[in-house]
Amino acid sequence: MVRGDSVEYARRVNAAADLAGAGVPAAAAARTLASRYGVSVRQARRYLEQAMAAGRVEVPESSVVFTVKLPESLAGRIRSRAHESDRAISAVVAQALAEFLERGAPEGRPRR
């Protein structure tokens, strides 16, 4: 069985939540999920348990590779921050860029 990524996991939990919300009995919902996603009934029950415990979950946006060149010192600082916070470099960079973009254009400079 191939392990699904976080997007697929969220979709499966949401499908389980939809079935549970529609009043489909747990056994039938598990069989439906197992058939639909090619997983075991046991795994399908885990999706149902997650859905019943937390409800629908947000489906994360897919990631793409985006290559940039950075000064060596900045790349080192990013690696250090990622290590200190026990997060992936991509997560640190994504958060920093999102915060930068949310601030908008500096005063006196028009947005392009």
Contacts in CASP RR format, 6 or more apart in sequence:
PFRMAT RR
TARGET T0000
AUTHOR 0000-0000-0000
METHOD contacts of the structure
MODEL  1
MVRGDSVEYARRVNAAADLAGAGVPAAAAARTLASRYGVSVRQARRYLEQ
AMAAGRVEVPESSVVFTVKLPESLAGRIRSRAHESDRAISAVVAQALAEF
LERGAPEGRPRR
1 38 0 8 1.000
1 39 0 8 1.000
1 40 0 8 1.000
1 43 0 8 1.000
6 60 0 8 1.000
7 59 0 8 1.000
7 60 0 8 1.000
7 62 0 8 1.000
10 57 0 8 1.000
10 58 0 8 1.000
10 59 0 8 1.000
10 60 0 8 1.000
11 59 0 8 1.000
12 33 0 8 1.000
12 37 0 8 1.000
12 39 0 8 1.000
12 47 0 8 1.000
13 47 0 8 1.000
13 50 0 8 1.000
13 51 0 8 1.000
13 54 0 8 1.000
13 55 0 8 1.000
13 56 0 8 1.000
13 57 0 8 1.000
14 51 0 8 1.000
14 56 0 8 1.000
14 57 0 8 1.000
14 59 0 8 1.000
15 33 0 8 1.000
15 36 0 8 1.000
15 37 0 8 1.000
15 47 0 8 1.000
16 29 0 8 1.000
16 33 0 8 1.000
16 44 0 8 1.000
16 47 0 8 1.000
16 48 0 8 1.000
16 50 0 8 1.000
16 51 0 8 1.000
17 51 0 8 1.000
17 52 0 8 1.000
17 55 0 8 1.000
17 56 0 8 1.000
19 29 0 8 1.000
19 32 0 8 1.000
19 33 0 8 1.000
19 48 0 8 1.000
20 26 0 8 1.000
20 29 0 8 1.000
20 48 0 8 1.000
20 51 0 8 1.000
20 52 0 8 1.000
24 32 0 8 1.000
26 45 0 8 1.000
26 48 0 8 1.000
29 44 0 8 1.000
29 48 0 8 1.000
30 41 0 8 1.000
30 44 0 8 1.000
30 45 0 8 1.000
30 48 0 8 1.000
31 41 0 8 1.000
31 44 0 8 1.000
32 44 0 8 1.000
33 39 0 8 1.000
33 44 0 8 1.000
33 47 0 8 1.000
33 48 0 8 1.000
34 40 0 8 1.000
34 41 0 8 1.000
34 43 0 8 1.000
34 44 0 8 1.000
37 44 0 8 1.000
50 57 0 8 1.000
63 90 0 8 1.000
70 78 0 8 1.000
78 89 0 8 1.000
78 92 0 8 1.000
78 93 0 8 1.000
79 89 0 8 1.000
81 92 0 8 1.000
82 88 0 8 1.000
82 89 0 8 1.000
82 91 0 8 1.000
82 92 0 8 1.000
85 92 0 8 1.000
104 111 0 8 1.000
105 111 0 8 1.000
END
